[in-house]
Amino acid sequence: MPIISMFYGIIIRLYLIDNQHHNLPHIHAKYAEFEASISLGDGEILAGDLPRKQLRLVQAWIELHRDELMANWELAISGENPYKIEPL
């Protein structure tokens, strides 16, 4: 579960070979005691919970880096380590 970015206390991870969990491209975001799986397509929470402010920051970051995230998703589901992505 490599960390691909960190900003404003939020840790973003992309798990390797994780396409069976939600069956669509997603990231895992952790903030304090909160953790959520968030879709790369629409930025919506698939599982878990994040405070509203942190969710909005993650959604903005996804919008800015969607192409890089999708490329990383392809690497991760094939078992390769994804690249780091610039923070927000």
Biopython code that builds the backbone (N, CA, C, O; Angstrom):
import numpy as np
from Bio.PDB.StructureBuilder import StructureBuilder

atoms = [
    (1, "MET", "N", (0.826, -1.181, 0.000)),
    (1, "MET", "CA", (0.000, 0.000, 0.000)),
    (1, "MET", "C", (0.878, 1.255, 0.000)),
    (1, "MET", "O", (0.995, 1.940, 1.016)),
    (2, "PRO", "N", (1.478, 1.539, -1.127)),
    (2, "PRO", "CA", (2.370, 2.704, -1.219)),
    (2, "PRO", "C", (1.628, 4.034, -1.035)),
    (2, "PRO", "O", (0.502, 4.214, -1.500)),
    (3, "ILE", "N", (2.296, 4.949, -0.344)),
    (3, "ILE", "CA", (1.783, 6.308, -0.218)),
    (3, "ILE", "C", (2.171, 7.050, -1.491)),
    (3, "ILE", "O", (3.348, 7.102, -1.848)),
    (4, "ILE", "N", (1.178, 7.627, -2.181)),
    (4, "ILE", "CA", (1.488, 8.343, -3.413)),
    (4, "ILE", "C", (1.469, 9.854, -3.237)),
    (4, "ILE", "O", (1.998, 10.576, -4.082)),
    (5, "SER", "N", (0.864, 10.352, -2.141)),
    (5, "SER", "CA", (0.874, 11.790, -1.890)),
    (5, "SER", "C", (0.429, 12.064, -0.455)),
    (5, "SER", "O", (-0.241, 11.244, 0.173)),
    (6, "MET", "N", (0.818, 13.239, 0.048)),
    (6, "MET", "CA", (0.399, 13.699, 1.375)),
    (6, "MET", "C", (0.224, 15.208, 1.308)),
    (6, "MET", "O", (1.079, 15.912, 0.771)),
    (7, "PHE", "N", (-0.878, 15.705, 1.849)),
    (7, "PHE", "CA", (-1.119, 17.142, 1.903)),
    (7, "PHE", "C", (-2.152, 17.451, 2.973)),
    (7, "PHE", "O", (-3.125, 16.715, 3.135)),
    (8, "TYR", "N", (-1.940, 18.542, 3.703)),
    (8, "TYR", "CA", (-2.861, 19.016, 4.740)),
    (8, "TYR", "C", (-3.270, 17.917, 5.723)),
    (8, "TYR", "O", (-4.420, 17.859, 6.157)),
    (9, "GLY", "N", (-2.325, 17.054, 6.067)),
    (9, "GLY", "CA", (-2.608, 15.980, 7.016)),
    (9, "GLY", "C", (-3.319, 14.784, 6.424)),
    (9, "GLY", "O", (-3.685, 13.860, 7.151)),
    (10, "ILE", "N", (-3.520, 14.783, 5.119)),
    (10, "ILE", "CA", (-4.213, 13.687, 4.424)),
    (10, "ILE", "C", (-3.163, 12.802, 3.757)),
    (10, "ILE", "O", (-2.278, 13.295, 3.058)),
    (11, "ILE", "N", (-3.266, 11.509, 3.976)),
    (11, "ILE", "CA", (-2.359, 10.544, 3.344)),
    (11, "ILE", "C", (-3.139, 9.814, 2.260)),
    (11, "ILE", "O", (-4.217, 9.274, 2.511)),
    (12, "ILE", "N", (-2.581, 9.803, 1.052)),
    (12, "ILE", "CA", (-3.227, 9.139, -0.087)),
    (12, "ILE", "C", (-2.434, 7.885, -0.430)),
    (12, "ILE", "O", (-1.225, 7.940, -0.656)),
    (13, "ARG", "N", (-3.134, 6.756, -0.463)),
    (13, "ARG", "CA", (-2.511, 5.478, -0.806)),
    (13, "ARG", "C", (-3.217, 4.860, -2.006)),
    (13, "ARG", "O", (-4.394, 5.107, -2.269)),
    (14, "LEU", "N", (-2.450, 4.053, -2.714)),
    (14, "LEU", "CA", (-2.990, 3.270, -3.817)),
    (14, "LEU", "C", (-2.525, 1.841, -3.579)),
    (14, "LEU", "O", (-1.339, 1.541, -3.718)),
    (15, "TYR", "N", (-3.449, 0.963, -3.222)),
    (15, "TYR", "CA", (-3.086, -0.406, -2.889)),
    (15, "TYR", "C", (-2.775, -1.195, -4.153)),
    (15, "TYR", "O", (-3.399, -0.993, -5.194)),
    (16, "LEU", "N", (-1.808, -2.091, -4.049)),
    (16, "LEU", "CA", (-1.446, -2.940, -5.174)),
    (16, "LEU", "C", (-2.477, -4.058, -5.340)),
    (16, "LEU", "O", (-2.966, -4.619, -4.360)),
    (17, "ILE", "N", (-2.793, -4.366, -6.581)),
    (17, "ILE", "CA", (-3.721, -5.440, -6.944)),
    (17, "ILE", "C", (-5.023, -5.324, -6.143)),
    (17, "ILE", "O", (-5.448, -6.284, -5.501)),
    (18, "ASP", "N", (-5.649, -4.149, -6.185)),
    (18, "ASP", "CA", (-6.843, -3.855, -5.372)),
    (18, "ASP", "C", (-8.095, -3.679, -6.236)),
    (18, "ASP", "O", (-9.059, -3.067, -5.776)),
    (19, "ASN", "N", (-8.115, -4.190, -7.464)),
    (19, "ASN", "CA", (-9.268, -3.960, -8.322)),
    (19, "ASN", "C", (-10.458, -4.861, -8.006)),
    (19, "ASN", "O", (-11.523, -4.679, -8.597)),
    (20, "GLN", "N", (-10.321, -5.819, -7.103)),
    (20, "GLN", "CA", (-11.469, -6.642, -6.713)),
    (20, "GLN", "C", (-12.258, -5.998, -5.575)),
    (20, "GLN", "O", (-13.437, -6.302, -5.396)),
    (21, "HIS", "N", (-11.623, -5.109, -4.800)),
    (21, "HIS", "CA", (-12.270, -4.539, -3.612)),
    (21, "HIS", "C", (-13.522, -3.741, -3.961)),
    (21, "HIS", "O", (-14.588, -3.984, -3.396)),
    (22, "HIS", "N", (-13.404, -2.796, -4.881)),
    (22, "HIS", "CA", (-14.571, -2.005, -5.289)),
    (22, "HIS", "C", (-14.832, -2.144, -6.784)),
    (22, "HIS", "O", (-15.821, -1.618, -7.294)),
    (23, "ASN", "N", (-13.959, -2.844, -7.480)),
    (23, "ASN", "CA", (-14.096, -3.138, -8.900)),
    (23, "ASN", "C", (-14.093, -1.889, -9.784)),
    (23, "ASN", "O", (-14.619, -1.927, -10.896)),
    (24, "LEU", "N", (-13.515, -0.794, -9.314)),
    (24, "LEU", "CA", (-13.315, 0.380, -10.158)),
    (24, "LEU", "C", (-12.168, 1.202, -9.582)),
    (24, "LEU", "O", (-11.851, 1.090, -8.398)),
    (25, "PRO", "N", (-11.549, 2.026, -10.421)),
    (25, "PRO", "CA", (-10.376, 2.796, -9.975)),
    (25, "PRO", "C", (-10.696, 3.678, -8.768)),
    (25, "PRO", "O", (-11.670, 4.431, -8.772)),
    (26, "HIS", "N", (-9.854, 3.570, -7.735)),
    (26, "HIS", "CA", (-10.068, 4.346, -6.520)),
    (26, "HIS", "C", (-8.758, 4.513, -5.758)),
    (26, "HIS", "O", (-7.778, 3.813, -6.014)),
    (27, "ILE", "N", (-8.762, 5.445, -4.825)),
    (27, "ILE", "CA", (-7.650, 5.652, -3.905)),
    (27, "ILE", "C", (-8.161, 5.482, -2.486)),
    (27, "ILE", "O", (-9.366, 5.417, -2.246)),
    (28, "HIS", "N", (-7.230, 5.410, -1.556)),
    (28, "HIS", "CA", (-7.558, 5.356, -0.137)),
    (28, "HIS", "C", (-6.992, 6.613, 0.500)),
    (28, "HIS", "O", (-5.797, 6.884, 0.388)),
    (29, "ALA", "N", (-7.838, 7.376, 1.165)),
    (29, "ALA", "CA", (-7.421, 8.610, 1.818)),
    (29, "ALA", "C", (-7.604, 8.453, 3.322)),
    (29, "ALA", "O", (-8.641, 7.979, 3.785)),
    (30, "LYS", "N", (-6.577, 8.858, 4.086)),
    (30, "LYS", "CA", (-6.641, 8.766, 5.548)),
    (30, "LYS", "C", (-6.364, 10.142, 6.122)),
    (30, "LYS", "O", (-5.423, 10.825, 5.718)),
    (31, "TYR", "N", (-7.205, 10.538, 7.077)),
    (31, "TYR", "CA", (-7.034, 11.797, 7.793)),
    (31, "TYR", "C", (-7.391, 11.548, 9.254)),
    (31, "TYR", "O", (-8.535, 11.222, 9.572)),
    (32, "ALA", "N", (-6.401, 11.702, 10.148)),
    (32, "ALA", "CA", (-6.601, 11.416, 11.574)),
    (32, "ALA", "C", (-7.181, 10.008, 11.718)),
    (32, "ALA", "O", (-6.590, 9.048, 11.224)),
    (33, "GLU", "N", (-8.326, 9.872, 12.385)),
    (33, "GLU", "CA", (-8.918, 8.541, 12.569)),
    (33, "GLU", "C", (-9.870, 8.149, 11.437)),
    (33, "GLU", "O", (-10.475, 7.077, 11.484)),
    (34, "PHE", "N", (-10.009, 9.001, 10.425)),
    (34, "PHE", "CA", (-10.924, 8.750, 9.307)),
    (34, "PHE", "C", (-10.183, 8.118, 8.133)),
    (34, "PHE", "O", (-9.018, 8.422, 7.878)),
    (35, "GLU", "N", (-10.875, 7.240, 7.429)),
    (35, "GLU", "CA", (-10.307, 6.643, 6.220)),
    (35, "GLU", "C", (-11.446, 6.347, 5.248)),
    (35, "GLU", "O", (-12.530, 5.924, 5.650)),
    (36, "ALA", "N", (-11.180, 6.578, 3.957)),
    (36, "ALA", "CA", (-12.205, 6.339, 2.942)),
    (36, "ALA", "C", (-11.574, 5.879, 1.641)),
    (36, "ALA", "O", (-10.449, 6.254, 1.313)),
    (37, "SER", "N", (-12.312, 5.062, 0.906)),
    (37, "SER", "CA", (-11.982, 4.717, -0.471)),
    (37, "SER", "C", (-12.755, 5.689, -1.347)),
    (37, "SER", "O", (-13.961, 5.864, -1.175)),
    (38, "ILE", "N", (-12.052, 6.327, -2.296)),
    (38, "ILE", "CA", (-12.671, 7.374, -3.103)),
    (38, "ILE", "C", (-12.470, 7.063, -4.585)),
    (38, "ILE", "O", (-11.356, 6.789, -5.030)),
    (39, "SER", "N", (-13.554, 7.109, -5.329)),
    (39, "SER", "CA", (-13.545, 6.817, -6.760)),
    (39, "SER", "C", (-12.724, 7.851, -7.527)),
    (39, "SER", "O", (-12.814, 9.048, -7.255)),
    (40, "LEU", "N", (-11.923, 7.385, -8.487)),
    (40, "LEU", "CA", (-11.178, 8.310, -9.342)),
    (40, "LEU", "C", (-12.070, 8.907, -10.423)),
    (40, "LEU", "O", (-11.750, 9.960, -10.974)),
    (41, "GLY", "N", (-13.165, 8.261, -10.728)),
    (41, "GLY", "CA", (-14.059, 8.745, -11.771)),
    (41, "GLY", "C", (-14.845, 9.977, -11.370)),
    (41, "GLY", "O", (-14.846, 10.979, -12.085)),
    (42, "ASP", "N", (-15.520, 9.907, -10.221)),
    (42, "ASP", "CA", (-16.376, 11.029, -9.811)),
    (42, "ASP", "C", (-16.006, 11.618, -8.452)),
    (42, "ASP", "O", (-16.641, 12.569, -7.998)),
    (43, "GLY", "N", (-14.976, 11.059, -7.796)),
    (43, "GLY", "CA", (-14.537, 11.605, -6.517)),
    (43, "GLY", "C", (-15.457, 11.295, -5.349)),
    (43, "GLY", "O", (-15.311, 11.881, -4.276)),
    (44, "GLU", "N", (-16.395, 10.388, -5.539)),
    (44, "GLU", "CA", (-17.334, 10.054, -4.464)),
    (44, "GLU", "C", (-16.767, 8.956, -3.563)),
    (44, "GLU", "O", (-15.962, 8.134, -4.000)),
    (45, "ILE", "N", (-17.194, 8.955, -2.318)),
    (45, "ILE", "CA", (-16.755, 7.944, -1.354)),
    (45, "ILE", "C", (-17.420, 6.614, -1.678)),
    (45, "ILE", "O", (-18.640, 6.532, -1.821)),
    (46, "LEU", "N", (-16.596, 5.568, -1.791)),
    (46, "LEU", "CA", (-17.094, 4.211, -2.024)),
    (46, "LEU", "C", (-17.298, 3.471, -0.704)),
    (46, "LEU", "O", (-18.215, 2.661, -0.568)),
    (47, "ALA", "N", (-16.436, 3.760, 0.260)),
    (47, "ALA", "CA", (-16.521, 3.129, 1.582)),
    (47, "ALA", "C", (-15.792, 4.016, 2.575)),
    (47, "ALA", "O", (-14.874, 4.748, 2.204)),
    (48, "GLY", "N", (-16.194, 3.952, 3.826)),
    (48, "GLY", "CA", (-15.533, 4.729, 4.863)),
    (48, "GLY", "C", (-16.082, 6.138, 4.980)),
    (48, "GLY", "O", (-17.204, 6.423, 4.560)),
    (49, "ASP", "N", (-15.258, 7.030, 5.569)),
    (49, "ASP", "CA", (-15.720, 8.383, 5.824)),
    (49, "ASP", "C", (-14.532, 9.329, 5.954)),
    (49, "ASP", "O", (-13.474, 8.939, 6.448)),
    (50, "LEU", "N", (-14.709, 10.564, 5.513)),
    (50, "LEU", "CA", (-13.758, 11.654, 5.706)),
    (50, "LEU", "C", (-14.556, 12.888, 6.093)),
    (50, "LEU", "O", (-15.699, 13.041, 5.664)),
    (51, "PRO", "N", (-13.968, 13.777, 6.905)),
    (51, "PRO", "CA", (-14.653, 15.051, 7.160)),
    (51, "PRO", "C", (-14.863, 15.801, 5.842)),
    (51, "PRO", "O", (-14.068, 15.671, 4.911)),
    (52, "ARG", "N", (-15.919, 16.571, 5.777)),
    (52, "ARG", "CA", (-16.302, 17.271, 4.543)),
    (52, "ARG", "C", (-15.166, 18.109, 3.942)),
    (52, "ARG", "O", (-14.922, 18.053, 2.737)),
    (53, "LYS", "N", (-14.484, 18.875, 4.774)),
    (53, "LYS", "CA", (-13.398, 19.740, 4.286)),
    (53, "LYS", "C", (-12.285, 18.913, 3.633)),
    (53, "LYS", "O", (-11.807, 19.258, 2.552)),
    (54, "GLN", "N", (-11.878, 17.828, 4.286)),
    (54, "GLN", "CA", (-10.809, 16.990, 3.740)),
    (54, "GLN", "C", (-11.275, 16.253, 2.486)),
    (54, "GLN", "O", (-10.489, 16.065, 1.557)),
    (55, "LEU", "N", (-12.529, 15.838, 2.447)),
    (55, "LEU", "CA", (-13.057, 15.196, 1.242)),
    (55, "LEU", "C", (-12.987, 16.161, 0.067)),
    (55, "LEU", "O", (-12.593, 15.764, -1.030)),
    (56, "ARG", "N", (-13.359, 17.416, 0.274)),
    (56, "ARG", "CA", (-13.315, 18.420, -0.800)),
    (56, "ARG", "C", (-11.883, 18.634, -1.285)),
    (56, "ARG", "O", (-11.659, 18.805, -2.484)),
    (57, "LEU", "N", (-10.915, 18.627, -0.374)),
    (57, "LEU", "CA", (-9.512, 18.759, -0.776)),
    (57, "LEU", "C", (-9.075, 17.571, -1.629)),
    (57, "LEU", "O", (-8.411, 17.749, -2.651)),
    (58, "VAL", "N", (-9.447, 16.363, -1.212)),
    (58, "VAL", "CA", (-9.092, 15.162, -1.981)),
    (58, "VAL", "C", (-9.767, 15.197, -3.349)),
    (58, "VAL", "O", (-9.138, 14.851, -4.350)),
    (59, "GLN", "N", (-11.019, 15.604, -3.412)),
    (59, "GLN", "CA", (-11.726, 15.677, -4.695)),
    (59, "GLN", "C", (-11.060, 16.684, -5.638)),
    (59, "GLN", "O", (-10.939, 16.425, -6.835)),
    (60, "ALA", "N", (-10.629, 17.826, -5.105)),
    (60, "ALA", "CA", (-9.931, 18.821, -5.929)),
    (60, "ALA", "C", (-8.611, 18.250, -6.433)),
    (60, "ALA", "O", (-8.250, 18.453, -7.592)),
    (61, "TRP", "N", (-7.899, 17.547, -5.581)),
    (61, "TRP", "CA", (-6.627, 16.928, -5.962)),
    (61, "TRP", "C", (-6.842, 15.878, -7.058)),
    (61, "TRP", "O", (-6.063, 15.804, -8.008)),
    (62, "ILE", "N", (-7.890, 15.073, -6.927)),
    (62, "ILE", "CA", (-8.208, 14.076, -7.962)),
    (62, "ILE", "C", (-8.449, 14.768, -9.294)),
    (62, "ILE", "O", (-7.937, 14.324, -10.322)),
    (63, "GLU", "N", (-9.219, 15.844, -9.291)),
    (63, "GLU", "CA", (-9.494, 16.589, -10.536)),
    (63, "GLU", "C", (-8.207, 17.048, -11.209)),
    (63, "GLU", "O", (-8.066, 16.953, -12.428)),
    (64, "LEU", "N", (-7.276, 17.541, -10.412)),
    (64, "LEU", "CA", (-6.019, 18.062, -10.952)),
    (64, "LEU", "C", (-5.097, 16.961, -11.479)),
    (64, "LEU", "O", (-4.299, 17.200, -12.385)),
    (65, "HIS", "N", (-5.204, 15.772, -10.922)),
    (65, "HIS", "CA", (-4.235, 14.709, -11.230)),
    (65, "HIS", "C", (-4.880, 13.430, -11.773)),
    (65, "HIS", "O", (-4.287, 12.356, -11.678)),
    (66, "ARG", "N", (-6.075, 13.531, -12.335)),
    (66, "ARG", "CA", (-6.807, 12.326, -12.761)),
    (66, "ARG", "C", (-6.003, 11.468, -13.746)),
    (66, "ARG", "O", (-5.979, 10.245, -13.610)),
    (67, "ASP", "N", (-5.345, 12.087, -14.732)),
    (67, "ASP", "CA", (-4.576, 11.296, -15.710)),
    (67, "ASP", "C", (-3.436, 10.530, -15.041)),
    (67, "ASP", "O", (-3.211, 9.356, -15.336)),
    (68, "GLU", "N", (-2.718, 11.202, -14.138)),
    (68, "GLU", "CA", (-1.635, 10.542, -13.417)),
    (68, "GLU", "C", (-2.178, 9.426, -12.523)),
    (68, "GLU", "O", (-1.575, 8.359, -12.417)),
    (69, "LEU", "N", (-3.307, 9.680, -11.890)),
    (69, "LEU", "CA", (-3.915, 8.678, -11.020)),
    (69, "LEU", "C", (-4.349, 7.443, -11.807)),
    (69, "LEU", "O", (-4.164, 6.315, -11.348)),
    (70, "MET", "N", (-4.916, 7.651, -12.974)),
    (70, "MET", "CA", (-5.344, 6.507, -13.791)),
    (70, "MET", "C", (-4.140, 5.700, -14.269)),
    (70, "MET", "O", (-4.195, 4.471, -14.313)),
    (71, "ALA", "N", (-3.057, 6.384, -14.627)),
    (71, "ALA", "CA", (-1.833, 5.675, -15.016)),
    (71, "ALA", "C", (-1.291, 4.877, -13.830)),
    (71, "ALA", "O", (-0.861, 3.735, -13.993)),
    (72, "ASN", "N", (-1.311, 5.479, -12.637)),
    (72, "ASN", "CA", (-0.874, 4.779, -11.432)),
    (72, "ASN", "C", (-1.779, 3.601, -11.115)),
    (72, "ASN", "O", (-1.305, 2.556, -10.669)),
    (73, "TRP", "N", (-3.079, 3.762, -11.343)),
    (73, "TRP", "CA", (-4.034, 2.668, -11.099)),
    (73, "TRP", "C", (-3.652, 1.451, -11.949)),
    (73, "TRP", "O", (-3.645, 0.321, -11.459)),
    (74, "GLU", "N", (-3.339, 1.691, -13.214)),
    (74, "GLU", "CA", (-2.955, 0.586, -14.106)),
    (74, "GLU", "C", (-1.696, -0.115, -13.600)),
    (74, "GLU", "O", (-1.609, -1.342, -13.639)),
    (75, "LEU", "N", (-0.730, 0.656, -13.130)),
    (75, "LEU", "CA", (0.475, 0.050, -12.557)),
    (75, "LEU", "C", (0.125, -0.776, -11.322)),
    (75, "LEU", "O", (0.573, -1.915, -11.183)),
    (76, "ALA", "N", (-0.674, -0.200, -10.429)),
    (76, "ALA", "CA", (-0.984, -0.856, -9.158)),
    (76, "ALA", "C", (-1.757, -2.157, -9.344)),
    (76, "ALA", "O", (-1.477, -3.139, -8.657)),
    (77, "ILE", "N", (-2.726, -2.183, -10.262)),
    (77, "ILE", "CA", (-3.503, -3.426, -10.408)),
    (77, "ILE", "C", (-2.691, -4.532, -11.064)),
    (77, "ILE", "O", (-3.048, -5.707, -10.981)),
    (78, "SER", "N", (-1.592, -4.149, -11.720)),
    (78, "SER", "CA", (-0.715, -5.185, -12.278)),
    (78, "SER", "C", (0.404, -5.548, -11.309)),
    (78, "SER", "O", (1.298, -6.323, -11.647)),
    (79, "GLY", "N", (0.351, -4.978, -10.090)),
    (79, "GLY", "CA", (1.307, -5.343, -9.059)),
    (79, "GLY", "C", (2.566, -4.494, -9.024)),
    (79, "GLY", "O", (3.479, -4.776, -8.248)),
    (80, "GLU", "N", (2.630, -3.458, -9.853)),
    (80, "GLU", "CA", (3.809, -2.577, -9.883)),
    (80, "GLU", "C", (3.598, -1.389, -8.961)),
    (80, "GLU", "O", (2.464, -0.979, -8.713)),
    (81, "ASN", "N", (4.696, -0.838, -8.453)),
    (81, "ASN", "CA", (4.608, 0.313, -7.560)),
    (81, "ASN", "C", (4.215, 1.566, -8.338)),
    (81, "ASN", "O", (4.813, 1.868, -9.370)),
    (82, "PRO", "N", (3.222, 2.288, -7.851)),
    (82, "PRO", "CA", (2.818, 3.535, -8.500)),
    (82, "PRO", "C", (3.813, 4.654, -8.175)),
    (82, "PRO", "O", (4.587, 4.559, -7.223)),
    (83, "TYR", "N", (3.773, 5.704, -8.979)),
    (83, "TYR", "CA", (4.641, 6.865, -8.794)),
    (83, "TYR", "C", (4.035, 7.836, -7.800)),
    (83, "TYR", "O", (2.820, 7.864, -7.605)),
    (84, "LYS", "N", (4.898, 8.641, -7.168)),
    (84, "LYS", "CA", (4.429, 9.720, -6.299)),
    (84, "LYS", "C", (3.774, 10.801, -7.166)),
    (84, "LYS", "O", (4.170, 11.010, -8.313)),
    (85, "ILE", "N", (2.772, 11.482, -6.609)),
    (85, "ILE", "CA", (2.071, 12.564, -7.297)),
    (85, "ILE", "C", (2.159, 13.807, -6.426)),
    (85, "ILE", "O", (2.044, 13.730, -5.203)),
    (86, "GLU", "N", (2.363, 14.948, -7.064)),
    (86, "GLU", "CA", (2.490, 16.217, -6.355)),
    (86, "GLU", "C", (1.301, 16.446, -5.427)),
    (86, "GLU", "O", (0.164, 16.133, -5.780)),
    (87, "PRO", "N", (1.565, 16.990, -4.244)),
    (87, "PRO", "CA", (0.458, 17.296, -3.317)),
    (87, "PRO", "C", (-0.345, 18.508, -3.795)),
    (87, "PRO", "O", (0.027, 19.184, -4.754)),
    (88, "LEU", "N", (-1.439, 18.759, -3.111)),
    (88, "LEU", "CA", (-2.318, 19.884, -3.426)),
    (88, "LEU", "C", (-1.671, 21.172, -2.968)),
    (88, "LEU", "O", (-2.247, 22.247, -3.139)),
]
sb = StructureBuilder()
sb.init_structure("model")
sb.init_model(0)
sb.init_chain("A")
sb.init_seg("    ")
for serial, (resi, resn, name, xyz) in enumerate(atoms, 1):
    if name == "N":
        sb.init_residue(resn, " ", resi, " ")
    sb.init_atom(name, np.array(xyz, "f"), 0.0, 1.0, " ", f" {name:<3s}", serial, name[0])
structure = sb.get_structure()
